[in-house]
Amino acid sequence: MLVESWIKPDEAPAMAASATAMIDAALTGSGLAREAYWAAVRKGYNTPYNDPPARKIAEPAVTISVAAEPLPAAVMAAATATEIRAA
């Protein structure tokens, strides 16, 4: 049975007044203003349940390319030995 069918039209104003009084009582002492409370309710109601689509990763603004010629094996061995001694 739908909730709307439980409420008779002549009962609606009294129920609205009761709900308003309950909300005002709950807000008393909480530091929240009525407008802030309803803004939070609207935000929660309007927030989608699913995560937003992922953003595209931007292409890098600068592309660095190094055109190095292959080094002879002796030069590579000497560079590696120098790095080991430096440590």
Jmol script that loads the backbone (N, CA, C; Angstrom):
load data "model"
ATOM      1  N   MET A   1       0.849  -1.181   0.000  1.00  0.00           N
ATOM      2  CA  MET A   1       0.000   0.000   0.000  1.00  0.00           C
ATOM      3  C   MET A   1       0.887   1.236   0.000  1.00  0.00           C
ATOM      4  N   LEU A   2       0.593   2.174  -0.860  1.00  0.00           N
ATOM      5  CA  LEU A   2       1.358   3.402  -0.943  1.00  0.00           C
ATOM      6  C   LEU A   2       1.125   4.273   0.284  1.00  0.00           C
ATOM      7  N   VAL A   3       2.174   4.984   0.692  1.00  0.00           N
ATOM      8  CA  VAL A   3       2.066   5.863   1.856  1.00  0.00           C
ATOM      9  C   VAL A   3       1.027   6.944   1.613  1.00  0.00           C
ATOM     10  N   GLU A   4       0.973   7.441   0.383  1.00  0.00           N
ATOM     11  CA  GLU A   4       0.016   8.510   0.075  1.00  0.00           C
ATOM     12  C   GLU A   4      -1.425   8.080   0.346  1.00  0.00           C
ATOM     13  N   SER A   5      -1.693   6.792   0.237  1.00  0.00           N
ATOM     14  CA  SER A   5      -3.064   6.340   0.455  1.00  0.00           C
ATOM     15  C   SER A   5      -3.421   6.303   1.941  1.00  0.00           C
ATOM     16  N   TRP A   6      -2.413   6.362   2.815  1.00  0.00           N
ATOM     17  CA  TRP A   6      -2.681   6.372   4.253  1.00  0.00           C
ATOM     18  C   TRP A   6      -3.112   7.750   4.735  1.00  0.00           C
ATOM     19  N   ILE A   7      -2.705   8.779   4.005  1.00  0.00           N
ATOM     20  CA  ILE A   7      -2.951  10.150   4.445  1.00  0.00           C
ATOM     21  C   ILE A   7      -4.218  10.687   3.786  1.00  0.00           C
ATOM     22  N   LYS A   8      -5.100  11.177   4.612  1.00  0.00           N
ATOM     23  CA  LYS A   8      -6.301  11.836   4.096  1.00  0.00           C
ATOM     24  C   LYS A   8      -5.984  13.311   3.889  1.00  0.00           C
ATOM     25  N   PRO A   9      -6.570  13.945   2.903  1.00  0.00           N
ATOM     26  CA  PRO A   9      -6.262  15.351   2.620  1.00  0.00           C
ATOM     27  C   PRO A   9      -6.449  16.274   3.817  1.00  0.00           C
ATOM     28  N   ASP A  10      -7.415  15.997   4.673  1.00  0.00           N
ATOM     29  CA  ASP A  10      -7.636  16.885   5.812  1.00  0.00           C
ATOM     30  C   ASP A  10      -6.602  16.653   6.928  1.00  0.00           C
ATOM     31  N   GLU A  11      -5.826  15.550   6.869  1.00  0.00           N
ATOM     32  CA  GLU A  11      -4.789  15.274   7.869  1.00  0.00           C
ATOM     33  C   GLU A  11      -3.444  15.900   7.496  1.00  0.00           C
ATOM     34  N   ALA A  12      -3.258  16.274   6.231  1.00  0.00           N
ATOM     35  CA  ALA A  12      -1.966  16.756   5.756  1.00  0.00           C
ATOM     36  C   ALA A  12      -1.469  17.998   6.500  1.00  0.00           C
ATOM     37  N   PRO A  13      -2.279  19.047   6.728  1.00  0.00           N
ATOM     38  CA  PRO A  13      -1.757  20.225   7.425  1.00  0.00           C
ATOM     39  C   PRO A  13      -1.273  19.919   8.847  1.00  0.00           C
ATOM     40  N   ALA A  14      -1.998  19.069   9.556  1.00  0.00           N
ATOM     41  CA  ALA A  14      -1.589  18.728  10.925  1.00  0.00           C
ATOM     42  C   ALA A  14      -0.293  17.927  10.918  1.00  0.00           C
ATOM     43  N   MET A  15      -0.146  17.019   9.949  1.00  0.00           N
ATOM     44  CA  MET A  15       1.082  16.234   9.851  1.00  0.00           C
ATOM     45  C   MET A  15       2.263  17.124   9.473  1.00  0.00           C
ATOM     46  N   ALA A  16       2.054  18.075   8.575  1.00  0.00           N
ATOM     47  CA  ALA A  16       3.116  18.999   8.180  1.00  0.00           C
ATOM     48  C   ALA A  16       3.557  19.849   9.364  1.00  0.00           C
ATOM     49  N   ALA A  17       2.607  20.327  10.150  1.00  0.00           N
ATOM     50  CA  ALA A  17       2.941  21.126  11.327  1.00  0.00           C
ATOM     51  C   ALA A  17       3.718  20.290  12.340  1.00  0.00           C
ATOM     52  N   SER A  18       3.316  19.044  12.515  1.00  0.00           N
ATOM     53  CA  SER A  18       4.012  18.152  13.444  1.00  0.00           C
ATOM     54  C   SER A  18       5.440  17.883  12.969  1.00  0.00           C
ATOM     55  N   ALA A  19       5.607  17.631  11.683  1.00  0.00           N
ATOM     56  CA  ALA A  19       6.939  17.390  11.143  1.00  0.00           C
ATOM     57  C   ALA A  19       7.820  18.629  11.277  1.00  0.00           C
ATOM     58  N   THR A  20       7.259  19.793  11.024  1.00  0.00           N
ATOM     59  CA  THR A  20       8.009  21.037  11.167  1.00  0.00           C
ATOM     60  C   THR A  20       8.459  21.233  12.606  1.00  0.00           C
ATOM     61  N   ALA A  21       7.574  20.967  13.543  1.00  0.00           N
ATOM     62  CA  ALA A  21       7.919  21.106  14.962  1.00  0.00           C
ATOM     63  C   ALA A  21       9.021  20.118  15.354  1.00  0.00           C
ATOM     64  N   MET A  22       8.964  18.890  14.832  1.00  0.00           N
ATOM     65  CA  MET A  22       9.991  17.897  15.144  1.00  0.00           C
ATOM     66  C   MET A  22      11.355  18.314  14.579  1.00  0.00           C
ATOM     67  N   ILE A  23      11.366  18.836  13.365  1.00  0.00           N
ATOM     68  CA  ILE A  23      12.627  19.288  12.763  1.00  0.00           C
ATOM     69  C   ILE A  23      13.184  20.473  13.532  1.00  0.00           C
ATOM     70  N   ASP A  24      12.331  21.434  13.882  1.00  0.00           N
ATOM     71  CA  ASP A  24      12.783  22.592  14.652  1.00  0.00           C
ATOM     72  C   ASP A  24      13.337  22.166  16.004  1.00  0.00           C
ATOM     73  N   ALA A  25      12.701  21.194  16.647  1.00  0.00           N
ATOM     74  CA  ALA A  25      13.183  20.703  17.940  1.00  0.00           C
ATOM     75  C   ALA A  25      14.541  20.026  17.789  1.00  0.00           C
ATOM     76  N   ALA A  26      14.717  19.283  16.715  1.00  0.00           N
ATOM     77  CA  ALA A  26      15.998  18.602  16.488  1.00  0.00           C
ATOM     78  C   ALA A  26      17.114  19.606  16.185  1.00  0.00           C
ATOM     79  N   LEU A  27      16.770  20.719  15.529  1.00  0.00           N
ATOM     80  CA  LEU A  27      17.779  21.721  15.188  1.00  0.00           C
ATOM     81  C   LEU A  27      18.136  22.620  16.359  1.00  0.00           C
ATOM     82  N   THR A  28      17.294  22.679  17.380  1.00  0.00           N
ATOM     83  CA  THR A  28      17.539  23.538  18.531  1.00  0.00           C
ATOM     84  C   THR A  28      18.804  23.074  19.246  1.00  0.00           C
ATOM     85  N   GLY A  29      19.735  23.988  19.401  1.00  0.00           N
ATOM     86  CA  GLY A  29      20.977  23.675  20.094  1.00  0.00           C
ATOM     87  C   GLY A  29      22.031  23.027  19.220  1.00  0.00           C
ATOM     88  N   SER A  30      21.703  22.705  17.988  1.00  0.00           N
ATOM     89  CA  SER A  30      22.691  22.065  17.113  1.00  0.00           C
ATOM     90  C   SER A  30      23.557  23.083  16.390  1.00  0.00           C
ATOM     91  N   GLY A  31      23.143  24.328  16.381  1.00  0.00           N
ATOM     92  CA  GLY A  31      23.900  25.355  15.681  1.00  0.00           C
ATOM     93  C   GLY A  31      23.559  25.429  14.196  1.00  0.00           C
ATOM     94  N   LEU A  32      22.681  24.551  13.728  1.00  0.00           N
ATOM     95  CA  LEU A  32      22.287  24.576  12.321  1.00  0.00           C
ATOM     96  C   LEU A  32      21.065  25.465  12.133  1.00  0.00           C
ATOM     97  N   ALA A  33      21.093  26.245  11.092  1.00  0.00           N
ATOM     98  CA  ALA A  33      19.917  27.025  10.727  1.00  0.00           C
ATOM     99  C   ALA A  33      19.022  26.146   9.861  1.00  0.00           C
ATOM    100  N   ARG A  34      17.766  26.463   9.848  1.00  0.00           N
ATOM    101  CA  ARG A  34      16.811  25.687   9.057  1.00  0.00           C
ATOM    102  C   ARG A  34      17.217  25.638   7.581  1.00  0.00           C
ATOM    103  N   GLU A  35      17.693  26.775   7.040  1.00  0.00           N
ATOM    104  CA  GLU A  35      18.102  26.830   5.646  1.00  0.00           C
ATOM    105  C   GLU A  35      19.309  25.924   5.393  1.00  0.00           C
ATOM    106  N   ALA A  36      20.268  25.909   6.329  1.00  0.00           N
ATOM    107  CA  ALA A  36      21.452  25.057   6.177  1.00  0.00           C
ATOM    108  C   ALA A  36      21.062  23.581   6.232  1.00  0.00           C
ATOM    109  N   TYR A  37      20.120  23.248   7.088  1.00  0.00           N
ATOM    110  CA  TYR A  37      19.657  21.861   7.190  1.00  0.00           C
ATOM    111  C   TYR A  37      19.048  21.402   5.863  1.00  0.00           C
ATOM    112  N   TRP A  38      18.153  22.208   5.314  1.00  0.00           N
ATOM    113  CA  TRP A  38      17.498  21.806   4.076  1.00  0.00           C
ATOM    114  C   TRP A  38      18.462  21.838   2.889  1.00  0.00           C
ATOM    115  N   ALA A  39      19.457  22.715   2.932  1.00  0.00           N
ATOM    116  CA  ALA A  39      20.474  22.711   1.873  1.00  0.00           C
ATOM    117  C   ALA A  39      21.258  21.392   1.911  1.00  0.00           C
ATOM    118  N   ALA A  40      21.565  20.900   3.123  1.00  0.00           N
ATOM    119  CA  ALA A  40      22.269  19.624   3.254  1.00  0.00           C
ATOM    120  C   ALA A  40      21.391  18.468   2.786  1.00  0.00           C
ATOM    121  N   VAL A  41      20.104  18.528   3.093  1.00  0.00           N
ATOM    122  CA  VAL A  41      19.181  17.476   2.648  1.00  0.00           C
ATOM    123  C   VAL A  41      19.109  17.468   1.129  1.00  0.00           C
ATOM    124  N   ARG A  42      18.977  18.647   0.516  1.00  0.00           N
ATOM    125  CA  ARG A  42      18.917  18.719  -0.947  1.00  0.00           C
ATOM    126  C   ARG A  42      20.200  18.214  -1.581  1.00  0.00           C
ATOM    127  N   LYS A  43      21.351  18.575  -0.995  1.00  0.00           N
ATOM    128  CA  LYS A  43      22.636  18.121  -1.546  1.00  0.00           C
ATOM    129  C   LYS A  43      22.724  16.598  -1.468  1.00  0.00           C
ATOM    130  N   GLY A  44      22.340  16.025  -0.340  1.00  0.00           N
ATOM    131  CA  GLY A  44      22.382  14.575  -0.204  1.00  0.00           C
ATOM    132  C   GLY A  44      21.411  13.885  -1.152  1.00  0.00           C
ATOM    133  N   TYR A  45      20.266  14.468  -1.352  1.00  0.00           N
ATOM    134  CA  TYR A  45      19.264  13.882  -2.230  1.00  0.00           C
ATOM    135  C   TYR A  45      19.701  13.961  -3.687  1.00  0.00           C
ATOM    136  N   ASN A  46      20.357  15.056  -4.051  1.00  0.00           N
ATOM    137  CA  ASN A  46      20.733  15.267  -5.447  1.00  0.00           C
ATOM    138  C   ASN A  46      22.106  14.705  -5.806  1.00  0.00           C
ATOM    139  N   THR A  47      22.843  14.181  -4.833  1.00  0.00           N
ATOM    140  CA  THR A  47      24.160  13.607  -5.119  1.00  0.00           C
ATOM    141  C   THR A  47      23.964  12.227  -5.738  1.00  0.00           C
ATOM    142  N   PRO A  48      24.609  11.974  -6.868  1.00  0.00           N
ATOM    143  CA  PRO A  48      24.428  10.663  -7.502  1.00  0.00           C
ATOM    144  C   PRO A  48      25.073   9.552  -6.676  1.00  0.00           C
ATOM    145  N   TYR A  49      24.514   8.367  -6.781  1.00  0.00           N
ATOM    146  CA  TYR A  49      25.044   7.230  -6.051  1.00  0.00           C
ATOM    147  C   TYR A  49      26.295   6.677  -6.724  1.00  0.00           C
ATOM    148  N   ASN A  50      26.397   6.815  -8.019  1.00  0.00           N
ATOM    149  CA  ASN A  50      27.537   6.281  -8.748  1.00  0.00           C
ATOM    150  C   ASN A  50      28.656   7.310  -8.801  1.00  0.00           C
ATOM    151  N   ASP A  51      29.888   6.811  -8.851  1.00  0.00           N
ATOM    152  CA  ASP A  51      31.030   7.699  -8.964  1.00  0.00           C
ATOM    153  C   ASP A  51      30.975   8.402 -10.322  1.00  0.00           C
ATOM    154  N   PRO A  52      31.473   9.633 -10.377  1.00  0.00           N
ATOM    155  CA  PRO A  52      31.496  10.326 -11.664  1.00  0.00           C
ATOM    156  C   PRO A  52      32.464   9.629 -12.609  1.00  0.00           C
ATOM    157  N   PRO A  53      32.291   9.829 -13.904  1.00  0.00           N
ATOM    158  CA  PRO A  53      33.210   9.190 -14.853  1.00  0.00           C
ATOM    159  C   PRO A  53      34.636   9.688 -14.626  1.00  0.00           C
ATOM    160  N   ALA A  54      35.590   8.803 -14.848  1.00  0.00           N
ATOM    161  CA  ALA A  54      36.996   9.156 -14.639  1.00  0.00           C
ATOM    162  C   ALA A  54      37.421  10.223 -15.632  1.00  0.00           C
ATOM    163  N   ARG A  55      38.271  11.099 -15.167  1.00  0.00           N
ATOM    164  CA  ARG A  55      38.789  12.161 -16.033  1.00  0.00           C
ATOM    165  C   ARG A  55      39.853  11.587 -16.950  1.00  0.00           C
ATOM    166  N   LYS A  56      39.927  12.155 -18.125  1.00  0.00           N
ATOM    167  CA  LYS A  56      40.981  11.752 -19.037  1.00  0.00           C
ATOM    168  C   LYS A  56      42.307  12.289 -18.522  1.00  0.00           C
ATOM    169  N   ILE A  57      43.338  11.488 -18.666  1.00  0.00           N
ATOM    170  CA  ILE A  57      44.668  11.941 -18.275  1.00  0.00           C
ATOM    171  C   ILE A  57      45.185  12.848 -19.388  1.00  0.00           C
ATOM    172  N   ALA A  58      45.589  14.027 -19.004  1.00  0.00           N
ATOM    173  CA  ALA A  58      46.048  15.015 -19.982  1.00  0.00           C
ATOM    174  C   ALA A  58      47.372  14.576 -20.583  1.00  0.00           C
ATOM    175  N   GLU A  59      47.507  14.855 -21.840  1.00  0.00           N
ATOM    176  CA  GLU A  59      48.766  14.577 -22.516  1.00  0.00           C
ATOM    177  C   GLU A  59      49.832  15.529 -21.986  1.00  0.00           C
ATOM    178  N   PRO A  60      51.060  15.059 -21.842  1.00  0.00           N
ATOM    179  CA  PRO A  60      52.106  15.970 -21.358  1.00  0.00           C
ATOM    180  C   PRO A  60      52.306  17.124 -22.329  1.00  0.00           C
ATOM    181  N   ALA A  61      52.565  18.292 -21.771  1.00  0.00           N
ATOM    182  CA  ALA A  61      52.738  19.483 -22.603  1.00  0.00           C
ATOM    183  C   ALA A  61      54.057  19.442 -23.366  1.00  0.00           C
ATOM    184  N   VAL A  62      55.052  18.787 -22.793  1.00  0.00           N
ATOM    185  CA  VAL A  62      56.366  18.731 -23.419  1.00  0.00           C
ATOM    186  C   VAL A  62      56.761  17.272 -23.576  1.00  0.00           C
ATOM    187  N   THR A  63      57.247  16.925 -24.739  1.00  0.00           N
ATOM    188  CA  THR A  63      57.744  15.579 -24.974  1.00  0.00           C
ATOM    189  C   THR A  63      59.247  15.655 -25.108  1.00  0.00           C
ATOM    190  N   ILE A  64      59.944  14.879 -24.313  1.00  0.00           N
ATOM    191  CA  ILE A  64      61.404  14.877 -24.341  1.00  0.00           C
ATOM    192  C   ILE A  64      61.844  13.595 -25.025  1.00  0.00           C
ATOM    193  N   SER A  65      62.637  13.752 -26.027  1.00  0.00           N
ATOM    194  CA  SER A  65      63.183  12.579 -26.699  1.00  0.00           C
ATOM    195  C   SER A  65      64.686  12.732 -26.785  1.00  0.00           C
ATOM    196  N   VAL A  66      65.374  11.665 -26.454  1.00  0.00           N
ATOM    197  CA  VAL A  66      66.829  11.677 -26.464  1.00  0.00           C
ATOM    198  C   VAL A  66      67.293  10.721 -27.546  1.00  0.00           C
ATOM    199  N   ALA A  67      68.069  11.230 -28.457  1.00  0.00           N
ATOM    200  CA  ALA A  67      68.619  10.402 -29.526  1.00  0.00           C
ATOM    201  C   ALA A  67      70.076  10.130 -29.182  1.00  0.00           C
ATOM    202  N   ALA A  68      70.298   9.104 -28.411  1.00  0.00           N
ATOM    203  CA  ALA A  68      71.662   8.781 -27.997  1.00  0.00           C
ATOM    204  C   ALA A  68      72.224   7.677 -28.881  1.00  0.00           C
ATOM    205  N   GLU A  69      73.451   7.851 -29.224  1.00  0.00           N
ATOM    206  CA  GLU A  69      74.119   6.804 -29.980  1.00  0.00           C
ATOM    207  C   GLU A  69      74.608   5.747 -29.006  1.00  0.00           C
ATOM    208  N   PRO A  70      74.588   4.481 -29.403  1.00  0.00           N
ATOM    209  CA  PRO A  70      75.065   3.441 -28.492  1.00  0.00           C
ATOM    210  C   PRO A  70      76.541   3.637 -28.168  1.00  0.00           C
ATOM    211  N   LEU A  71      76.872   3.462 -26.890  1.00  0.00           N
ATOM    212  CA  LEU A  71      78.259   3.611 -26.450  1.00  0.00           C
ATOM    213  C   LEU A  71      78.999   2.291 -26.611  1.00  0.00           C
ATOM    214  N   PRO A  72      80.296   2.359 -26.864  1.00  0.00           N
ATOM    215  CA  PRO A  72      81.077   1.134 -26.898  1.00  0.00           C
ATOM    216  C   PRO A  72      81.097   0.468 -25.525  1.00  0.00           C
ATOM    217  N   ALA A  73      81.284  -0.828 -25.484  1.00  0.00           N
ATOM    218  CA  ALA A  73      81.245  -1.598 -24.239  1.00  0.00           C
ATOM    219  C   ALA A  73      82.273  -1.115 -23.243  1.00  0.00           C
ATOM    220  N   ALA A  74      83.445  -0.707 -23.689  1.00  0.00           N
ATOM    221  CA  ALA A  74      84.497  -0.250 -22.773  1.00  0.00           C
ATOM    222  C   ALA A  74      84.088   1.038 -22.073  1.00  0.00           C
ATOM    223  N   VAL A  75      83.428   1.930 -22.795  1.00  0.00           N
ATOM    224  CA  VAL A  75      82.978   3.204 -22.198  1.00  0.00           C
ATOM    225  C   VAL A  75      81.884   2.931 -21.181  1.00  0.00           C
ATOM    226  N   MET A  76      80.976   2.016 -21.483  1.00  0.00           N
ATOM    227  CA  MET A  76      79.899   1.679 -20.545  1.00  0.00           C
ATOM    228  C   MET A  76      80.467   1.050 -19.280  1.00  0.00           C
ATOM    229  N   ALA A  77      81.466   0.175 -19.424  1.00  0.00           N
ATOM    230  CA  ALA A  77      82.075  -0.463 -18.260  1.00  0.00           C
ATOM    231  C   ALA A  77      82.777   0.566 -17.400  1.00  0.00           C
ATOM    232  N   ALA A  78      83.461   1.520 -18.020  1.00  0.00           N
ATOM    233  CA  ALA A  78      84.163   2.559 -17.269  1.00  0.00           C
ATOM    234  C   ALA A  78      83.174   3.454 -16.530  1.00  0.00           C
ATOM    235  N   ALA A  79      82.049   3.781 -17.146  1.00  0.00           N
ATOM    236  CA  ALA A  79      81.033   4.620 -16.508  1.00  0.00           C
ATOM    237  C   ALA A  79      80.427   3.899 -15.314  1.00  0.00           C
ATOM    238  N   THR A  80      80.165   2.611 -15.458  1.00  0.00           N
ATOM    239  CA  THR A  80      79.595   1.825 -14.365  1.00  0.00           C
ATOM    240  C   THR A  80      80.586   1.737 -13.214  1.00  0.00           C
ATOM    241  N   ALA A  81      81.864   1.514 -13.504  1.00  0.00           N
ATOM    242  CA  ALA A  81      82.881   1.422 -12.454  1.00  0.00           C
ATOM    243  C   ALA A  81      83.005   2.746 -11.727  1.00  0.00           C
ATOM    244  N   THR A  82      82.922   3.861 -12.423  1.00  0.00           N
ATOM    245  CA  THR A  82      82.998   5.172 -11.791  1.00  0.00           C
ATOM    246  C   THR A  82      81.825   5.382 -10.861  1.00  0.00           C
ATOM    247  N   GLU A  83      80.628   4.962 -11.269  1.00  0.00           N
ATOM    248  CA  GLU A  83      79.437   5.111 -10.418  1.00  0.00           C
ATOM    249  C   GLU A  83      79.563   4.262  -9.170  1.00  0.00           C
ATOM    250  N   ILE A  84      80.121   3.060  -9.295  1.00  0.00           N
ATOM    251  CA  ILE A  84      80.277   2.176  -8.120  1.00  0.00           C
ATOM    252  C   ILE A  84      81.270   2.780  -7.152  1.00  0.00           C
ATOM    253  N   ARG A  85      82.384   3.335  -7.637  1.00  0.00           N
ATOM    254  CA  ARG A  85      83.385   3.949  -6.750  1.00  0.00           C
ATOM    255  C   ARG A  85      82.843   5.200  -6.086  1.00  0.00           C
ATOM    256  N   ALA A  86      81.964   5.922  -6.778  1.00  0.00           N
ATOM    257  CA  ALA A  86      81.420   7.162  -6.227  1.00  0.00           C
ATOM    258  C   ALA A  86      80.488   6.877  -5.052  1.00  0.00           C
ATOM    259  N   ALA A  87      79.868   5.749  -5.055  1.00  0.00           N
ATOM    260  CA  ALA A  87      78.941   5.411  -3.982  1.00  0.00           C
ATOM    261  C   ALA A  87      79.738   5.023  -2.785  1.00  0.00           C
TER     262      ALA A  87
END
end "model"
wireframe off; spacefill off
backbone 0.3
color backbone group
